[in-house]
Amino acid sequence: MATATQKAHTDPIRQFSIFLANKAGRLLELIRILQSRHVHVVALTILDTTDSAIVRMVVDDPDQARAIFHEQAVAHTESTVVAVELGAATELPKVLSSLLEAEINILTTFAFLVRPEARPALCLNLDDNELGAQVLARGGFKLLGQGDISR
C-alpha cells in the first residue's frame, strides 16, 4: 500500500475548475480547443447556475491545459484531488465508509469518463486530501496518479 500512497503524493492529479458563461455551445468550444492541442478530458462535472457554470475537469495533460487556459483567457483555478480506482462499482459504499470512519468530508466527487482497462474510478476533493489518500490506501484501494491517466 505504501506505493499507492507514495505515488499519490509524488504524482498528484490536478483538477481544473473553469468558470464559463452559461450559454449554449461554450463547453463544446472549450473541449474542441483542448482536443485540437491533444488534451483529452478524462473526468468532468458541471455545476450550473443562472448566469454561469463551474466546470470541474481532469485532463490527461494538465500542463498543456493550463497553457491553453492562459492563452484563451479562460477563468480557472487548479487544485489537487484524490483519485481512487474501484474494483467494481459496488465498492462505493466501502470508500464512503472508510472516509466517514476517519471523519473526512467529501467536498465534491465525480467519476472518470474513461479509464484504462475500463475500471471505475472516482475523483474526490476532500477536506483533507492527504489524510483521505492515506485512509483509502490503508483500506486497500488503489490510488491513481497523473501518470495513470496521462497518454
N, C-alpha and C positions, 0 to 999 in steps of 0.2 A: 504494500500500500504506500510505502514511502515514495516510490517512484511517481505515482499518480499525484500525490501532494506536492512533491518537488517540481514536477513538470508544470503543475498549475501555477506555481509561483514564478517560474522562470519563463514561461511561455503563455502569458495571460491572453485571454480572449477579450477583444475590445468591442464594446457596443457603442454605436453612434445613435444619439438622439437628435433627430433632424426636425426643424420647425418649418413646416410648409404651409403656404396659403391653402385654405380649404376650397380648392377649385378643381373641377374635373380635368384629369389628364396630368396634373402636376407630378404625382408619384410616378406615372409611366415615363414621363420626360426624364426624371431623375434616374430611374432604373436604366433607361436606354443610354444615358450619358455614362453611367458606371460600366455597363456592358461593352460600350464602344471602346473602353480602355481596359477590357478584360478583367473587370472586377465583378464578381458574382455575389449576389445576396444569398446567404445560406440560412438566415433566420430573420423573421420580420413580424412586427406587430404595430398596430396603429391605434392611437388614442385620438378620437375625433371630437372636436369642439365646434362651436358655431362658426368662428372666424378662421381657425387654423387647425392643423393636425400635428401631433407629435408622432413621428415615425421612428421606432426603435429598430435598428437592424444590426446584424453581424454579417460581415463580408469576408471573403477569402483572402483579401489583400487590403488590410486596414491602412497601410502607409499610402498606397495609391489612392484609396478612397478619401483619405484626409486631404491629399493634394488636390483632388478633384473638387472637394467641397470648398476649399480655399479659393481655387481658380474661379469657380462658379458663384462665389459669394453666397453659399448655402449656409444659413444659420444652423449651427450644430454644437453639441457638446459630446464629449467622449468619456467613457468610464469602463472599468473592468467588470466583467461578470463571471460567475461560476457556471461552467457548463458540465453537465453530468449526463453520461450515457446510461440508458436503461436497457437491461437485458430484454425486457418486454414492457409494453405499456402498462401491464398490471403491477409494475414495481413503483408506480407513482405514490401510492399510499405509504410505502416504506420510506421514500425520500422525504415526504412531508412529515411523517412521524419522527424521523431522525432529526430534522430541523426543529420540530416542536419540542422534543425532549431536551434539546440544547437551548431552548428559548431564543431561537433565531427567527426573526421576522422576514418574510418574503415581501419585498417591495414591488417587484414586477417579475413576471415569468412568461416565457413563450417558447414554443417548440421550434426545432430546426426544420427547414423545408426539405433539405437534402442532407444525407449522411452517407459516408462510405459504408458498405455492407448493409445498408438500409436499417440500421438500428435506431430506435427512437432516442432523442436527446433533448434536454431542456436547457435553456439559458435562464439563470436565476440571478437576479440582483437582490442581494440580501443586506440586511442592516449591518452585518459583519461578514463580508465575503471570505476573509481569511479563516475565521473560525468555522464558517459553513463548509468551506472546502475540506478542512481537517475532519469535521464530523462526518461528512459524506464519504471521504476516503476510508476512515475507520469503519464505516458501515459496509464497506466492500464495494462501493460504487466506483466506477471508472470516471475520473475527471478528465476532461478534454482540454487541450491547449490549442493555441492558434495553429500550430503545426498539424494538428489532427484535422483541421477543416480547410487549410490552405491547399491550393492546387500546386 
